[in-house]
Amino acid sequence: MDNLYIVCVDDQRDVLSSLSGDLSPFEDLLMIEECESAREAWDVIESIDQSGDHLAIIITDQVMPEQSGVELLKQLIEDGRFLFTKKILLTGLATHQDTIEAINKTSLDRYIEKPWSSEELHTAIKSLLTGYLLDKGLDYEPYTKILDQQLLLNYLRKTT
């Protein structure tokens, strides 16, 4: 199907609702999934993969019951199917050690502190989505209006 997904993972429903609201400008071109646990996220991720779609970006909280965000991201990076998936740790409670572990062991692409600003989130999504499409070699033209224009321009200059 070739749909692109952003999967949001947080054990607090109000945070997920706020995050989805901030991601609504991207809904015309991207599928947004909300998950309240790492286990639920894996079910969604498996479904995305089995449908032939793409997990472009995962946004996860750190402190969650059963499995932390860093543990979820480590599991994701160990699965060869998701090497190009972009990863955001969105949290207000991560320790310094959690952050170091996320950077060193999960190839974390962004760390955003709660409370976040919509502008910061939008900038990160545009940049990471652009990187994902270019890294995967997917057609970026249908997404041009929501991509990081400078990053795309730099890429085009290098390839022409």
C-alpha positions in Angstrom: 0.0 0.0 0.0 2.9 2.3 0.7 1.2 4.4 3.4 3.6 6.3 5.7 2.9 6.0 9.4 3.8 8.0 12.5 3.3 5.8 15.6 2.9 7.7 18.9 3.4 5.8 22.2 2.5 7.2 25.6 0.7 5.6 28.5 -1.2 8.8 29.2 -4.3 9.2 27.0 -4.3 13.0 27.4 -0.7 13.2 26.1 -1.6 11.1 23.1 -4.6 13.3 22.3 -2.5 16.4 22.5 0.3 14.9 20.4 -2.2 13.7 17.8 -3.7 17.2 17.7 -0.3 18.7 17.1 0.3 16.2 14.3 -3.1 16.9 12.6 -1.5 19.1 9.9 0.2 16.0 8.6 -2.9 13.8 8.5 -3.7 14.4 4.9 -0.6 12.6 3.8 0.5 10.5 6.8 -1.3 7.9 8.9 -1.1 8.7 12.7 -1.5 5.8 15.2 -1.8 6.2 18.9 -0.7 3.5 21.3 -0.9 3.4 25.1 1.9 0.8 25.6 4.9 -0.7 24.0 3.0 -3.9 23.5 0.2 -2.2 21.7 2.8 -0.3 19.6 4.4 -3.6 18.5 1.0 -4.9 17.4 0.5 -1.8 15.3 4.0 -1.9 13.9 3.6 -5.5 12.9 0.3 -4.7 11.2 1.9 -1.8 9.3 4.7 -4.0 8.1 2.5 -6.9 7.1 0.3 -4.4 5.1 3.4 -3.4 3.1 3.3 0.1 4.6 6.1 2.1 6.2 6.8 3.0 9.8 8.4 6.3 9.0 8.6 7.8 12.5 8.0 6.5 16.0 7.5 9.0 18.9 7.6 7.4 22.3 7.5 8.4 26.0 10.3 7.1 28.2 8.5 6.2 31.4 5.8 3.6 30.8 4.7 0.5 32.6 6.1 -2.9 31.4 8.5 -1.5 28.9 10.3 1.9 28.7 10.6 4.0 25.6 14.3 3.3 25.4 13.6 -0.5 25.6 11.0 -0.2 22.8 13.4 1.8 20.6 16.2 -0.8 21.3 13.8 -3.6 20.2 13.0 -1.6 17.1 16.6 -1.0 16.1 17.4 -4.7 16.6 14.7 -5.6 14.1 16.2 -5.3 10.6 12.9 -4.3 9.0 13.0 -0.8 10.7 16.5 0.3 10.1 15.4 3.6 8.5 12.6 4.4 10.9 13.2 7.7 12.6 13.0 7.8 16.4 11.9 10.5 18.7 12.0 10.2 22.5 9.4 12.6 23.8 9.5 12.8 27.6 9.7 14.9 30.7 11.0 12.2 33.1 13.9 10.6 31.4 17.1 10.5 33.5 20.4 11.6 32.1 21.4 7.9 31.9 18.2 7.1 29.9 19.0 9.9 27.5 22.6 8.6 27.0 21.3 5.1 26.5 18.8 6.2 24.0 21.4 8.1 22.0 24.0 5.4 22.1 21.9 2.2 21.8 18.9 3.2 19.7 20.3 5.7 17.1 17.9 8.2 18.5 17.1 10.9 15.9 15.5 13.5 18.3 15.0 14.1 22.0 12.1 16.4 22.8 11.2 17.4 26.3 7.6 17.6 27.6 5.9 20.0 27.4 6.8 20.4 23.8 6.0 23.2 21.4 4.0 22.5 18.2 6.6 24.3 16.2 9.4 22.2 17.5 7.5 19.0 16.8 6.5 20.1 13.3 10.1 21.0 12.5 11.3 17.6 13.7 8.6 15.7 11.8 9.4 17.6 8.5 13.1 16.9 8.9 12.8 13.3 9.9 10.2 12.5 7.3 12.4 14.0 4.6 15.3 11.9 5.8 13.2 8.8 5.9 12.0 9.2 2.3 15.5 9.9 1.0 17.1 7.1 3.0 14.6 4.6 1.8 14.7 5.9 -1.8 10.9 6.4 -1.8 9.1 8.9 -4.0 9.1 12.2 -2.1 7.1 14.2 -4.6 3.6 13.4 -3.1 4.9 14.7 0.3 6.8 17.8 -0.9 4.5 20.3 0.9 5.2 18.8 4.3 9.0 18.1 3.9 11.9 20.1 5.1 12.5 22.2 1.9 16.1 23.1 2.7 17.1 19.5 3.4 15.4 18.4 0.2 17.0 21.1 -1.8 20.5 20.2 -0.4 19.8 16.5 -1.4 18.8 17.5 -4.9 21.8 19.7 -5.4 24.1 16.8 -4.4 22.4 14.3 -6.7 22.2 16.5 -9.8 
